[in-house]
Amino acid sequence: MLAKHRNHQRLSEYSHHYYQHIIVREEEEEEVVNMKRKSQDGTPREEAAAASSSDRVVKRRNSSIPLVAYVEQPNVGVNVAWIKCVQWNILAQGLTRGEFQLHEHEHKYPDELLQQVPLSATNRWVPVSETNAHLTSTGSNEKMPRTERDIDTSSLYQESFEDAVMSWSRRQSLIVESLKSAFADVIFLQEVDRGPELEEEMLDTHDFIFIPKLLSTCRQRSGINASKDAGLLNDELGTIFGSESLTKACSSSNQSSSDFDVKMAAFCASVISRKWEKCLCDMLKLDTRNVAWIKKYMRPEHWNKLTSALHDDKGNPKFLDDGPAIFLMRDGSLEVDKKALDLLIEKGVAKEGGGFSRITTPLLYNDMPPGAIEGTFPPVPHQVYVDRRQNSAFCYFDTTGGSSGSSSSPPCVVGGACRKLTSRAPFIMIPCRYKANPKRGVILICTHLTSGKSDEEGAKRVSQVKQIESARKRICEVLNRHSDAQWSAVLGMDANTDPNGCPALLSSEQSAGEIKSFKFDAQKKSYTSSPASPVKEDCFDYLANIGCNIIFPDTLSCLKERSFHSDQVRKRGVPTFTTLDVFVTWPPFPKSGYHSVGVNDLAYMMPNVYEPSDHKPVSAWLGMPHDAADKTEASDTQEQSLALL
């Protein structure tokens, strides 16, 4: 009864925030009508639009827009245990610089593309005037551009505009406000690289669980940004990495030795070819042994200059790994089952392995980085670890086994154990029980699948979901057999592929059963399309075939365009309209009738002054009937019993 009252109270609070938003939206629509009337009465349309935009922003500032969409809880009776969930890739701060188009430009999208997306042909991005009005109390700032043309004609205006819109302090405030207003039991996040700051803001209501990727792209990009901010541009990096001793060592190194892997070979190739920024990027991908080898051949003053640029005054690294995270509401519908974690270790499904998990791995350390537990660092792929400090379990993907997701041994074996750190992505698992029905358990799982549109990258995503399923099945079998609860699972993820069948990272339209990709042709100065096709292996096909339910909104969750100055040259000017953020449930969650899902209806390209990420937060209610039977797990158990007989 208490849990039911708590859900009703949270729903009422959430409804209040939502309907405030509706009132504001209705006022805005009335202002638009008034603006049109003014223009018809002779007022210049631009002046009327600017005045309306300024007034509209004042209202938005005083009554913020809830980015997490209001979703009605399905009305299916009272004998249901509900959890309110949010899934959101919040965009790592280390991945923001120079990557996104943030203002309207003169290049029009093809009509066939605009017909498929909820955008205005002339206001695809939030107008610069509206952005300025929102960012400043007066709507004016000498350092800020006043029009889109200012940004196109001045690199200084371009940088100042991006810094203002994409600043972490502003984005963090929007993210935290949105998460708090959602009143969600569970919040699944990806691309979290400033976890401690988010945790501090949510400390009163939620527990925070975070597992970083290892040697991630975010680590490399944030390290490059830190070096630029410290004034280490190409020439300065050339002085650091171009010393005669390091060049000679790279030229004569024994690339067949156990300490000289493919990534180390790539670093030496960058040194020899004098690609200095790539040298730093390559170094940030390396294990501590390889970094120690580089330091040995670098002049001490050069090493000190480099490491000083990569760390703050307190010695904390500015190169940060991002990763998945979960916020779990303490006063929500679920509570962590710590005895379940004990069972996983007791039955050999998992081993103790927490402690290092929330620390960015330093460039140099002895046998283990600070806080690591003996024998568990670097983590072995496929191995489930229990993190006592965070009351959770986690596992790192194996990236060496192809679509099968299997590997006979870790990729780097020294002295009988994997000691070399390699790039890996994790998934988090938290066993919880429903407070309203303790006989029901649910494994909360959070991850971020690999990106890319090739068949090989599609096969990697299939491999990753197979590894999640393998771990989930082992955990549920043990807990169903040795605890007094019946267990299921919920996965929140950025799948990096669209459950509708559209290739990830591509804009698409399927009006005639045809998928097209669009990109900007710099020579023609227009957008062109070409036929595209889904990857051969699709992770959603696999999940559906094993009985899972894939839950996603019927509108787009990702609307973005890569900047024409992006470091990712092949993605420049490529618009992306897709749905990548999904929930996946396992039986006995019903496949229909007991869930609802949605995203906000703001129709602008992202990120923008209102939306801090290139993904919209997806919110959902997930219901579990008290009398639901897990037919899938039951049949598996029966098959195993027959096999034993």
N, C-alpha and C positions, 0 to 999 in steps of 0.2 A: 504493500500500500504506500509506503514511504517512497519507493522508487517510482511508482506511478505518479505521485504528487510532484516529485522532483522533475520528472519529464514534462509534466503539464506546466510547471512554473517556468522551466527553461523555454518551452514552446511559446508561452505567453510573452516572455521578455523578448524573444526573437521576433515574434509577430509585431510587437510594438516598434522595434527598430525598422522592420520591413515597411510597415504602413506609414511611418514617418517619411521613408524614402518615396513611397507612392505619392504622398501629398506633394512632396517637392517636385517629383516628375510631372504631376498634373499642373503645378504652377509654372514649370518650365515650358510645357506645351502651350499654356495660355500666353506666355510671354512671346513665344514664337509667332503665334497668331497676331499679337499686337505689333510685333516687329514688321510683319508683312503689311499690316494696315498702315504703319508709319511710312513704309517705303512707297505705298500706293498714294499717300497724301503728299508726296514730294520730298520727304526726308531721304537723303542719299542712303542707298541700301547698305553700304559699308559702315556708315556711322550707326545706323539702326542695329546692324548685326553686332558691332563692337559694344554698343550700350547694352544690348540684350545679353551678350556674353558676359560682360562685367557683372551685371545684376545677378545672372544665373550663378556665377561663381561665388558671390557673396552668400547666397542661399546655401550652396554646397558646402562652403566653409563652416557655416553655422549648423548645418544638419548633414553630417557626412553620409555618403552613399555606402550602404553595406555591400561590399564586394562579394561576400559569400551569399549566394542566392537563397531567398526564403523558399523552402520546399515543404509542402504539406505532408504530414504523416498520413499514410494510408489508413482508412477507416475499415479495419478488418476485425474488430472485436477487442476484448480486453485481455484474453489469455495469450498475450504476445509479449516477448521481451524485445525492447527496441534499443538500438544504438544509433546515435546521430554521428555521422562521419563527415570529415572534410578531406579531400585529396587535392594537393597543391604543390606544383613545382614552383618554388618562390624565386628562382633565378639567383644563382650564386653571385655575390658582388664581384668576385674575381673574374667573372665572365661577361661583365657588362660593357667594359670600355670599348667604344668604337664599333660595337657589334650590331646595333639596331638603328633602323631609320626611325626618327622621332618626330618628323614634321612632314607636312604635305609637300609633294614635289610636282613638277609639271608633267611628268610622264604618266599618261592615263593607262589604267588597266583595260584589257579587252572586255567588250560587253559580255562575252560568253563567260568570263571569269566573274564579273560583278554580279551576274544573274544568280550565282551560286552562294554569294556571301552577303551578310547583313551590313553592308557598308554604303555610305553615300559616295557617289562618283566624285564629288567635289570636296567632301570633308571626310576623307579616309582616316586622317589623323586628327587629334584634338588641335584646334587652331592655336597658333603661337600666342595670339592675343589672349585667348582664354587661359592658356597655360601660365602666362605671365601674371594674369589677374589672380590666379589661384595661388601662385608662388609668393606673391607680394601683396601686402595690404593695400597699397595704392594702385597697383596694376602697372607700375612703371619702375624701371631700374636701368640706369645708364649702361651697366655692364651686360645687360640682357638684350638679345635681339627683339625688335618690335614686330617684325614680319618674317615670313618664310624666306623671302628674298635675302634678308640680312644674313641668314644662316648659310644660304647657298653661295654667297659672295665673300664670306669672311670666315677663315678658320678659327679666329678668336671667338666670334659669336657662336660658331658650331660647338667649340669646346665648352664655352660657358653655359650654353643651353643644355648640353648633355650632362655636364657636372651638376647642374641644378635639378634636372629631372631624375637623374640616376644616382644621386648622392645616397649613401647608405643610411644616414640619419633620417632622411625623408622617407625612403623606402621601408626602413625598419618600423617607423611609426605607423605607416599604412598597413603593413603586414600584421603587426601586433594588434592594432585596432580591429582589423578584420577578423582575426582569429578569436579575439575575446568576444566580439559581438556574435559569433557563430554559436556559442554555447554548445560546442560539440563534445561528445564523449571521447572521440578519438580523432586526432588530426594527423594525417599522413603527409609528410613533406619530403621533397627532394631538392637537391642542389643547396643544401644548407652548409654555408662556410663560416657563418658568424653565429654559431649555435649558442655559446655562452651568453651573448647579448640578448638573444631571443628568450633563452631560459630565464634570465633575470627578470625580464618584463612579464613573463607568464608564471612566475614562481608561486604566486598566491593561489592559483587555481589548478595548475597542471604539473605533472611530472614529465620530465624531458629525457628522452632516450635517443642517443645519437651514435652512429657508427660511421667513421669516415671511409671514403675510398682510399686506396693506397696509390701514391704517386699519380694523382689524378691530373686531368687537363687543367682544372681550376688551380692546382698547385703551380703548374707551369705558367699559366697566364697571369696569376696574381704576383708571381715572382718577377716576371717580365715588367709588369706595371710598377712594381716597387723599385726596380732598377732604374726605370725611366724617371720616376718621381725623384730619385736621388741624383739625377743628372748623369747616370751611366748610359749614355747613348752609344751608338755603334762604334765610334772611334775609341771611346773609353773602354768598352768591352774588348775591342781589338788589342788594346794595350794589355789588358788582363789575361786574355786567352791566347794572344799571339806571341807569347814569349818563345825564344829560341828553344829553351829546354823542353817546354810542353809540346811544341811542334815536332821536335826531334823524337821525343818519347812516343808520340802518336804515330809517327812515321815508321818507327822501328819496333813497335810493340808486337808481342806474340798474341795474335788474335785467337789462337787455338787453346789458350790457357783457360782454366776453370773460372778465373776472375774477369775474363774478357768476353762479355756476352754481346748480343746483337746491338743492344742500346749503347754499350760502350763503344762499339765499332762505329755507330752513327755519330757519337760525339766526336771521335777522332777524325771522321770524315769531314765534319763541320769545321774543325780546327784547320785541317789541311786545305780545305777550300775557302777558308777565311770568311765563313758565314757566322759573324760574331754573336748576333742575337740568338741564332739557332744553337750556338754553343751553350748559352745559358739555359735555353729551353731544354736541350738534351741533358744537361747536367742535373736539372731538377727532376728528371725521370729516373735517375740512377740510384742504386743501392749504396749504402754508406761505404762499402769497400771500394767501389769505383770512385766515389767522391774523394776518399782518402788518397787514392792513386793520383787523381788530378791535383790535389793540394800538394802532394810531394814534389811535383814538377812546376809548381807555380811560385813566384816570388812572394815572400811573406807579406810585404806591403800590399801586393795586389790581392792576395787572399783576404786580408783584413778589410780592404776597401770594398770588396765584393760582398762579404758577409755583413759588413756594417750597413750596406744598402738594403740587404735582404732581411734585416731585423730591426725592431724598434729600440728605443732607448733602454728598455728593460730586458732586452735580449730575446724577446718573443718573435717568432718568425712571422714575416709578412706574407710568405708563401703558404697558402692555406688549402688543405684538401677539403672538398665538399663531400657530402654524403647524405643518405636518407636519415630521417628522424621521425619520431612519433611523440606527440603530446598526448598524454592520457589524463583526463579530468579526474581529480581525486574525489569529487563529490558527484561523479557521473554514474552511469549504469553498470560499469565494470570495475573489478579490482583484480590486481595481479595475483596469481596463484603461485606463491613462492615454493610450496611443497611440490608443485609440478616440476619446477626447475630441479629440485632435489632428485625427483624420480628420473629425470632425463640423465643425470649423472650416474645415479645408482644402477640404471639398466644399460649403461654403456652407449646411450644415444648421443651424449654430449660430454664435454670435459670442461673443467674450470679454465677460463681464458680471458677474463676481463682485466681492467686496470690500465691497459695501454690505449684502449679503444677511443678515448676522447682527446687524445693528444696528437697534434700534427707531428709526424715523424721528422726529427731534425736531420740536417744534412749529414752530420757526423755523430756517431755514438759508438760505444764499445761493443759488447756482445748484444746488448738490447737497449732500446731507447728508454728514457725515464718512465717508470711506472709499469713496464712490461713484466709479465709473469714468466718465470723460467719455463722453457719448453713450449711456449705458445706463441712466440714471435720469431719470425714472421708467421702469421696464421697459415695453416695448411688448407688448401681448397677442399671443399666438401665436408670438412670437419665442423660440426656444430659446437660452438663454445657458449658457456654460460657466463654472463657478466654480472657478478653479484652486486656490484656497486649500482648498476642500473636496473637490477631485477629483470633481466631479459636474456635472450639468447640471440646469437647471430652466426652467420656463415658467409664465407667469401666464395664467389663463383670461381670455378675452374674454367679458364679460357683456352685450355689446350686440347680439349676433347672433341671439338667439332660439334655436330648436331646431337650426338649421343650424350654429351656432357660427362663422359667418363674419361679417366686418365689413370694409367697404371702406376704412376709415381709423380711427385711434385716436379716441376720443370727444372729446378736447380738443387741437386743433392750434393751436399758436402758433409762428409763424416757421418753419413747415415741419417741426416735430418735436413730439411729445407731451411737454409740459413740466409738465402739471398732474397731481398725484398723485391717484389715485382708488382706491376700495376694490376690492381684488382678492384672489383666492385662488390659490395656486400648486400645482404638482405637481413632485416631485423625480424625477430620472432618473439612475441610476448604472450605467454599463456595467461588468460584471464577467465574469471567466472562472472556470470551475470549475478548482480546483487539481488535481483527480483526472483531468480531461479538458480540457486547455486549448483543444481544438478546439470546445468548447461555450461560448457566451457567453449571458449573461442580463442584460436591462435591469431593474434594480430600480426600481419606480415607487411613489411614496407620495403620497396626497392625502386631502382631506376634502371631500366633495361638499356642495353647498348643502342646507340643511334646508327643511322645509315640506311640507305635504300637498296643496297646490293643484295643479291641472293645470299652471299656469304654472311653479311650482317644480319639478314633475316634468320639464317640458320643459327647464329649466335644467340639471338633472342629466344628461339625455340629451345636451345640448350639451357639457357638460364631458367626458363619456366619449368623445364624438366627437373633441374636441380632443386628448385623451390618445391616442386611436387614431391620429389624424393625425400627431402627433409621433413616436409609437412606430414607425409604418410608415416614415416618412422615415428615421429613425435606423437601423432594421433593414435597410432596403434598401441604404443606404450601407455599413454594416458587413458585411453578407453579400457584397457585391460587392467590397469593397476590403480586407477583412481575411481571415485564414486560419481564421476560426471561423464556426460557424453560430449565429445569434442568435435568442433568444426573449425573453419578458418575463414578469415576475411583478409584479402590482399588489396592494398592501395598502392598504385604505382603510376609512374610516367612510363608508359609502354614504348614510347618512341616509335610507335606504329599505330595506324588508325584501325579500330575494330570494324569500321565500315569497308575496309579493303583498300584504302588509299595509301600509296607509298609514303612513308615518313619523310618529312622535310620537303615535300612537294605540294604545291597548290594543285587542286584537281577539280574536275567536274565530271559527273557521271550521268548527265541527262539522257544520253543515248547509249548507255552501257559502255561508254568509252572513257578512259582515264587520260587526262592530259596534264603535263607539267608545264609551268610557265616560268620564264626567266627573262631578265633584262638583257637586250642585245645592245652593247655600248656603241657599236658602229651605226646601227639603224636608229638608235635612241628610242627604242620602243620595246614592248614586251612581245615575246614570241612564244608559241606553244609547240610542243612535240608530243607524240604518243608515249605513254608510260604504261607500265604494267606492275602489278603487285609482286612481291617477292614469292619465290616458289614455296618456301616453308613459312607458315604464319603461326606465330605463337598463340593467337586466339583460336585457331582451328584445333591446336593441340589441347588447349584448356577446355574447349567445348566438348571434345571427344572423350575427355576423362570425367565429364559430368558437371563441370563448373558452370556458373552463371556469370556472364560478363555484363556489368552494369555501367552504362555511360550515358551522358546527356544526348538528346537528339539535336542539339545545336553545337556549334564549334566551341572548343575550349582553348584554341590557340590561333591567334591572328597576328602575324608579324611579317616584317620584311627585313632582310639583312641590309645593313648600311652599305652604301656605295664605297665606303672606306674600310669595310671589314677586313680583318686579317685573313679571313677565310675567303680567298679570292673567288673560288668557284660558286660561292653562295651569294655574292654581291648582287643586290637587286632581285633576289629570289623571294617572292611572297609565299608565305605558308599559311594555309587555311586548313586546319585539321582538328581532330579530337584525339588526344594522346593520353588523357588522364582518366583512368578507369578504376572501378572496384571489381574484384573477383570474389565470389563466394563459393564455398564447397557445401555439399549436402551435410546436414539436413536443412540448410537454408532453402526455402521454397524458391522456385525459379520465376514465379510470377505472383503478383498480388500483394506481396509483402515488402516492397521497396519503392522508393521514389527518389528521383535524382534531378539535378538542375544546375545551371550556371547563371550568372547575372546577364542582363540584356544590354549592357553598354556596348555600343556599336562603333568602336574605334580600334585602330591598329594598336598593338601593344609592344613594349611597355608605353605608358603615358603618365600624365600628371595624376591621374586617378587610380590607375592600375599599375602596381610596382613590378609586375613580372610579365613575361611574354606568354604566360599561361594564366587562364582564369581558374580560381578555386572552384572545385566541383563538390557540391554538398549532397548528402543522401541520408535517408532513413533506411535502415536495414532491420527487418523484423524476423524474429525466430519464434514460431508458435511453441508453446510449452509442451504440446503433445506430438511434435514432429519426430518422425522416425528416420534414422540414418540408414536407408536401405543400401546405399553404396558400400559403406564401411561394413555393414552387417554381412553383405554378400561376400565381401573380401575375406572376412573372418571365416565364413562357412567354407569357402573354397580352400582356405589354408587348413581347416580341420579335416576336410575330405582328403586333402593331399597327405596329411599325416597318417590317416587311416590306411 
